[in-house]
Amino acid sequence: MTAPIPRDLPDIPALPRTAPQVLPSVVPARAVVPPVRRPLTAVYRLALAVLATAAVLIEVLLGGPTRVLSYFVIQSTVLLALVTLASARRAWTARHPLPGAVTGAALLYVVVASLVHHIALADAAPAYAMKAGSGRGAAWLEPVAGHLLHTVLPVAALLDWLVLTPPARMHLRQATTWLLYPLAYLAFTLTRGELLPGSTAARYLYPFLDVARHGYRSVLANALLVGLAIYAVAVLLVALDHTRPKTRFRL
C-alpha cells in the first residue's frame, strides 16, 4: 500500500535567485559585426590613389626617378597611394578596414610633408623646387604636380579620415612608432648627401638639411625641431581621433 498524499506540503525554502554572471567577452566587436560594402567610399579612395600616383609619375618623368623618389613628400605620397588603394578594395568587397596604425601613418606623413612645404619651403630664398625638367611643353605640369602633392592630396586624405573612417582607431603609443620612418629618412638623406660628389648640385634635398651650407650642428637642430613637430602632429591626430564624432552615414 502507498502512503496517503498529505494535503499540506511542508514549507520548502525558496531557492536564491541570482543573476548569472556574464563573463567579459574577449571577442572583438568587428568579429561579430559583419562589415558592409561601401561603394562610394571605394570610388573616392580609388580616385585619391589615382591622383597620388599621377602626381608621383609626373615628378618622376620630369625630374628623373633617382632624385625624385628620394624626397620625403614623394615617398609619403607613394605610401598614401598604396594604403588608399588597399582601403578602396576593402570597402568595395565588404572587408574590415585596415588597422589604424597603417592609415594613421600614411595620413601623418602626407600632412607633415604639406606643413613643412607651406611653412618652411614655399617662401624660401632661393626658391625651392624638385629640379624637374625644363621642357617648354611640360612646364605647366610641374606646378600642377606640386599643388597635388602639397595641398590637394593632404586635404583629401584628411577628409577621408574625418568622414569615411570610424573614430577611435589610433592609439597614443603609435605616435612614437610613427617617428621611426622620419628618423630613418633623416639618416638616408644625410648619407646620400655625403656619398654624392662635392661638385654635384643640390646634394641635399631640403635646404634646412643642407650640411654643406649650415653644418651638422644646425642641421641636427633643425631635424630635432621637425621631429618634435611630427610628434606633436601625431599626438594631435590621436587626440582628434578619440574626440571626433562618429558619422551617421555610410558611403
C-alpha positions, 0 to 999 in steps of 0.5 A: 500500500502507498502512503496517503498524499498529505494535503499540506506540503511542508514549507520548502525554502525558496531557492536564491535567485541570482543573476548569472554572471556574464563573463567579459567577452574577449571577442572583438566587436568587428568579429561579430559585426559583419562589415558592409560594402561601401561603394562610394567610399571605394570610388573616392579612395580609388580616385585619391590613389589615382591622383597620388600616383599621377602626381608621383609619375609626373615628378618622376618623368620630369625630374628623373626617378633617382632624385625624385623618389628620394624626397620625403613628400614623394615617398609619403605620397607613394605610401598614401597611394598604396594604403588608399588603394588597399582601403578602396578594395576593402570597402568595395568587397565588404572587408574590415578596414585596415588597422589604424596604425597603417592609415594613421601613418600614411595620413601623418606623413602626407600632412607633415610633408604639406606643413613643412612645404607651406611653412618652411619651403614655399617662401624660401630664398632661393626658391625651392623646387624638385629640379624637374625638367625644363621642357617648354611643353611640360612646364605647366605640369610641374606646378600642377604636380606640386599643388597635388602633392602639397595641398590637394592630396593632404586635404583629401586624405584628411577628409577621408579620415574625418568622414569615411573612417570610424573614430577611435582607431589610433592609439597614443603609443603609435605616435612614437612608432610613427617617428621611426620612418622620419628618423630613418629618412633623416639618416638616408638623406644625410648619407646620400648627401655625403656619398654624392660628389662635392661638385654635384648640385643640390646634394641635399634635398631640403635646404634646412638639411643642407650640411654643406651650407649650415653644418651638422650642428644646425642641421641636427637642430633643425631635424630635432625641431621637425621631429618634435613637430611630427610628434606633436602632429601625431599626438594631435591626430590621436587626440582628434581621433578619440574626440571626433564624432562618429558619422551617421552615414555610410558611403 
